[in-house]
Amino acid sequence: MADTTADEADTGDKKPSKLPLIIGIVLALAGGGGGFFAVSSGMLGGGGGEEQHTDSKTAEEDLGVTVDNAPLADITFVEVPKLLISLGPSAKADHLQFRASLEVPKQYAAEVEGLLPRVQDVMNSYLRALDPASLEKPGALVKLRSQMLRRVSMVAGKDRIKDLLVLEFVLN
């Protein structure tokens, strides 16, 4: 009987240990400091490190991006007529107004302009097939742009379309 009263006295008087709280705070501070150092020193992208790239190839290699350094005089822009897409009853907006321009090498500009009805058809078909909720997502424009560029490139032919620029994307 003396053993049970001693156990009850031990559990009732003890305060919970603060050691896990202290260890958690120290680890959080160390992680935050390490993260700040990694970003500011340039070990992770987006840092404000002292080193600035003077050679554009070095910056491109660091980012893993290939940039076509062709002169701008060799390209032209072909305007795609505005598209007005009805979104249906389940959408928050009634219509999508879409306008784009195609970046084309000058030697193919006339050919691409001749294909504009087909390009417009591909874009219109793709935009109408989308779920209206997917148009309202924050990152939707990036995905839409890449998908339409791929489809337009297939229609126009390889190497005829360099880029697709979205000029107007309005949900109303």
C-alpha positions in Angstrom: 0.0 0.0 0.0 2.9 2.3 0.6 4.1 1.7 -3.0 0.8 3.0 -4.6 0.8 6.2 -2.6 4.4 6.9 -3.5 3.6 6.4 -7.2 0.6 8.7 -7.0 2.7 11.4 -5.3 5.4 11.2 -8.1 3.0 11.6 -11.0 1.0 14.4 -9.5 3.9 16.6 -8.6 5.9 16.3 -11.8 5.8 19.1 -14.4 6.1 18.2 -18.1 9.6 18.5 -19.5 10.5 21.7 -21.5 13.3 19.9 -23.3 11.4 19.1 -26.5 10.2 22.7 -26.8 13.7 24.0 -26.4 15.1 21.5 -28.9 12.3 22.5 -31.4 13.1 26.2 -31.1 16.8 25.7 -31.5 16.3 23.5 -34.6 13.9 26.0 -36.1 16.3 28.9 -35.6 19.2 26.8 -37.1 17.1 25.8 -40.1 15.9 29.4 -40.7 19.5 30.7 -40.5 20.8 27.9 -42.8 18.0 28.6 -45.3 18.8 32.3 -45.3 22.5 31.7 -45.8 21.9 29.2 -48.6 19.6 31.7 -50.5 21.7 34.8 -49.9 24.9 33.1 -50.9 23.4 31.8 -54.1 23.5 28.1 -53.3 19.8 28.0 -53.9 18.2 29.9 -56.8 16.8 33.5 -56.3 19.6 34.6 -54.0 21.0 38.0 -53.7 24.6 36.9 -53.8 27.4 39.3 -54.6 28.4 37.5 -57.7 26.8 38.8 -60.9 27.0 37.0 -64.2 28.6 39.1 -66.9 28.5 36.3 -69.5 25.0 35.5 -70.7 26.0 31.9 -71.5 27.0 31.3 -67.9 23.6 32.6 -66.6 21.8 30.4 -69.2 23.8 27.3 -68.2 23.1 28.0 -64.5 19.3 28.1 -65.2 19.4 25.2 -67.6 17.7 27.4 -70.3 18.7 27.6 -73.9 18.0 31.0 -75.4 18.0 31.6 -79.1 20.2 34.6 -79.7 19.0 35.1 -83.3 18.6 38.8 -84.2 15.2 40.2 -83.7 15.1 41.4 -87.3 14.7 37.8 -88.4 11.3 37.4 -86.6 7.8 38.8 -87.1 4.6 38.6 -85.3 1.4 37.2 -86.8 -1.7 38.3 -85.1 -4.4 35.6 -84.5 -7.9 37.1 -84.6 -9.7 37.4 -81.3 -11.6 34.3 -80.1 -14.7 34.5 -78.0 -15.5 31.3 -76.3 -18.7 30.6 -74.4 -18.0 28.7 -71.2 -21.3 27.1 -70.3 -23.6 27.1 -67.3 -21.2 25.6 -64.8 -18.6 28.4 -65.1 -18.4 31.5 -62.9 -17.8 33.6 -66.1 -19.9 33.4 -69.2 -17.2 34.0 -71.9 -13.5 33.9 -72.5 -12.0 36.6 -74.7 -8.7 35.3 -76.0 -6.2 37.1 -78.3 -2.8 35.9 -79.2 0.2 36.6 -81.5 2.5 34.1 -83.0 6.3 34.7 -83.2 7.4 33.5 -86.6 10.7 33.6 -88.6 10.3 36.1 -91.4 10.7 33.6 -94.2 7.6 31.7 -92.9 5.3 34.7 -92.2 3.3 34.4 -95.4 2.8 30.7 -95.0 1.6 31.0 -91.3 -0.7 33.9 -92.3 -2.2 31.5 -94.9 -2.8 28.9 -92.2 -4.5 31.3 -89.7 -8.0 29.8 -90.2 -6.6 26.4 -89.3 -4.6 27.8 -86.4 -7.8 29.6 -85.2 -9.7 26.3 -85.4 -7.2 24.4 -83.4 -7.1 27.1 -80.6 -10.9 27.4 -80.6 -11.4 23.6 -80.4 -8.9 23.3 -77.6 -10.3 26.2 -75.5 -13.9 24.9 -75.9 -12.9 21.4 -74.8 -11.5 22.7 -71.5 -13.3 22.4 -68.2 -14.3 26.0 -67.2 -12.9 25.4 -63.7 -9.4 24.7 -65.2 -9.5 28.2 -66.8 -10.0 29.9 -63.5 -7.0 28.3 -61.7 -4.1 30.7 -61.0 -1.5 28.8 -63.1 -3.9 28.0 -66.0 -2.4 30.4 -68.4 1.0 28.8 -68.4 -0.4 25.4 -69.2 -2.8 26.7 -71.8 -0.1 28.6 -73.6 2.2 25.6 -73.8 -0.6 23.3 -75.0 -1.7 25.8 -77.7 1.9 26.4 -78.8 2.3 22.6 -79.3 -0.9 22.3 -81.2 -0.2 25.4 -83.4 3.3 24.1 -84.1 1.8 20.8 -85.3 -0.6 22.6 -87.6 2.0 25.1 -89.1 4.9 22.7 -89.4 8.1 22.2 -87.6 10.2 25.3 -86.8 7.6 27.7 -88.3 6.3 28.9 -84.9 8.9 30.1 -82.4 6.5 31.2 -79.6 2.9 32.0 -78.8 2.2 35.3 -77.0 -1.0 35.7 -75.1 -2.2 39.3 -75.6 -5.6 39.0 -74.0 -7.1 36.4 -71.6 -10.3 37.8 -70.1 -13.0 35.8 -68.3 -16.2 37.8 -68.2 
